[in-house]
Every structure is written in C-alpha cells, then in structure tokens.
Amino acid sequence: MKKIEKVLIVEDDADARWGLSLFLKKEGFDVFEAKDGLEAITMLNKENVDLVLSDLKMPNLDGLELLKYCNKNCDNVVFVMMTAYGDCESFCEILNYGAFEYLNKPVRLEEVLSLIKRIEES
C-alpha cells in the first residue's frame, strides 16, 4: 500500500494547473507544479514526489517523454496521464510505458481523488 502525499502537476494550461493544485492542497496534499516536461524533470530531481499528474500535449517535452524519463529515473513514482486528445492508440501506448491510469480532460476533481484512493489501495 502506497501513501500519496506529494503530487507533481505538469500542465501547460496555467488555469487548469492552478485549479487542480488548489483542490489537491485543500485535500491535504503537498503539491508541486510544472508548466512542461522540462520543468517537471527539474522538480523531480529536487523533490521525492509520490504521484505525477501530467498533461500529454505540452511544449518543450511532452507527457509521453516525461513518462519515459520517470520510468528510467524515478523509483516508486506513480504516473497518471491527462489529455483532451485521448484515443485507443495513445491510451495503449501510455499504459505500455507504465502509466497507472489515463484521465480525459477536463479532469473531474472527484475523479482525481477516487484515483488516488485506488493507487493507495493497489
């Protein structure tokens, strides 16, 4: 059983990132934010996060490249991809690279909490 305490939100849409961050902080999580995959890697090298919630399509370094980085370099980090561009092919690819789950955007806040509970119970 894994306790989720520190969450990194990787999202290039500032409003979406802020809203999700505020919600998770109110739920008691330590939340870190990054606007793209490159900023996320810098954050991952500083903080031991438990969960990464990452957008798929971002400038500089996208969510799939960040997922590949996490697989090689981040022990015990659970990765969840978020995207508005979901299709079966990308869903399968993301899961094959080790993402725990795939959330369609706009993300429903209660769905994120439910997912965190599932992660903690798995």
C-alpha positions as CSV (number, residue, x, y, z in Angstrom):
1,M,0.0,0.0,0.0
2,K,1.4,3.3,-1.1
3,K,0.5,6.6,0.7
4,I,0.3,9.5,-1.7
5,E,1.4,12.7,0.0
6,K,3.4,14.7,-2.6
7,V,1.9,15.3,-6.1
8,L,3.5,17.0,-9.1
9,I,1.1,18.5,-11.6
10,V,2.6,19.0,-15.0
11,E,0.2,21.1,-17.2
12,D,0.9,23.9,-19.7
13,D,-2.5,25.5,-19.2
14,A,-1.9,27.8,-16.1
15,D,-5.6,27.9,-15.1
16,A,-6.1,24.1,-15.2
17,R,-2.8,23.6,-13.3
18,W,-3.8,26.2,-10.7
19,G,-7.3,24.8,-10.2
20,L,-6.1,21.2,-9.7
21,S,-3.3,22.4,-7.5
22,L,-5.7,24.4,-5.3
23,F,-8.1,21.5,-5.0
24,L,-5.4,19.0,-4.0
25,K,-3.8,21.4,-1.5
26,K,-7.2,21.8,0.2
27,E,-7.4,17.9,0.3
28,G,-4.1,17.9,2.3
29,F,-1.6,17.0,-0.4
30,D,1.8,18.7,-0.8
31,V,1.6,20.0,-4.4
32,F,4.3,21.0,-6.8
33,E,3.7,22.5,-10.3
34,A,5.5,22.5,-13.6
35,K,4.4,24.0,-16.9
36,D,6.1,21.4,-19.1
37,G,8.1,18.2,-19.0
38,L,11.5,20.0,-18.7
39,E,10.4,21.9,-15.7
40,A,8.9,18.7,-14.3
41,I,12.3,16.9,-14.6
42,T,14.0,19.7,-12.7
43,M,11.3,19.4,-9.9
44,L,11.6,15.6,-9.9
45,N,15.4,16.0,-9.2
46,K,14.7,18.2,-6.2
47,E,11.6,16.6,-4.7
48,N,10.6,13.0,-3.9
49,V,7.1,13.0,-5.3
50,D,4.7,10.1,-5.0
51,L,2.4,10.9,-7.9
52,V,2.8,12.8,-11.2
53,L,-0.3,14.1,-12.9
54,S,0.9,15.1,-16.4
55,D,-0.8,16.5,-19.5
56,L,0.1,14.6,-22.7
57,K,0.5,17.5,-25.1
58,M,2.9,20.2,-23.9
59,P,5.7,22.3,-25.4
60,N,9.4,21.5,-24.9
61,L,8.9,18.0,-23.5
62,D,5.6,16.2,-23.8
63,G,3.9,13.9,-21.3
64,L,5.0,10.7,-23.1
65,E,8.7,11.7,-23.0
66,L,8.3,12.7,-19.3
67,L,6.7,9.2,-18.6
68,K,9.7,7.5,-20.3
69,Y,12.1,9.7,-18.2
70,C,10.2,8.7,-15.0
71,N,10.3,5.0,-15.9
72,K,14.1,5.2,-16.1
73,N,14.9,7.7,-13.3
74,C,12.1,7.9,-10.7
75,D,11.7,4.9,-8.4
76,N,8.3,4.5,-6.8
77,V,6.6,7.4,-8.7
78,V,3.1,6.7,-9.9
79,F,2.4,8.4,-13.2
80,V,-1.1,9.4,-14.4
81,M,-1.6,11.0,-17.9
82,M,-4.2,13.6,-18.6
83,T,-5.3,14.5,-22.1
84,A,-8.1,16.0,-24.1
85,Y,-6.8,14.1,-27.1
86,G,-7.5,10.6,-26.0
87,D,-7.8,7.7,-28.4
88,C,-7.3,4.0,-28.1
89,E,-3.8,4.0,-29.7
90,S,-2.4,6.7,-27.4
91,F,-4.2,5.1,-24.4
92,C,-2.5,1.7,-25.1
93,E,0.9,3.4,-25.7
94,I,0.7,5.3,-22.4
95,L,-0.2,2.2,-20.4
96,N,2.6,0.2,-22.2
97,Y,5.1,2.8,-21.0
98,G,3.9,2.2,-17.4
99,A,1.4,4.9,-16.6
100,F,-1.0,3.8,-13.9
101,E,-4.0,5.5,-15.5
102,Y,-5.2,7.8,-18.2
103,L,-7.7,10.7,-17.4
104,N,-9.7,12.5,-20.0
105,K,-9.7,16.3,-19.8
106,P,-11.3,18.3,-18.5
107,V,-10.4,16.3,-15.4
108,R,-13.2,16.0,-12.8
109,L,-11.7,16.7,-9.4
110,E,-13.6,13.9,-7.6
111,E,-12.3,11.5,-10.2
112,V,-8.7,12.5,-9.2
113,L,-9.5,11.8,-5.5
114,S,-11.0,8.5,-6.4
115,L,-8.0,7.6,-8.5
116,I,-5.6,8.5,-5.6
117,K,-7.5,6.1,-3.3
118,R,-7.2,3.4,-6.0
119,I,-3.5,4.0,-6.2
120,E,-3.1,3.8,-2.4
121,E,-5.1,0.5,-2.3
122,S,-3.2,-1.2,-5.1
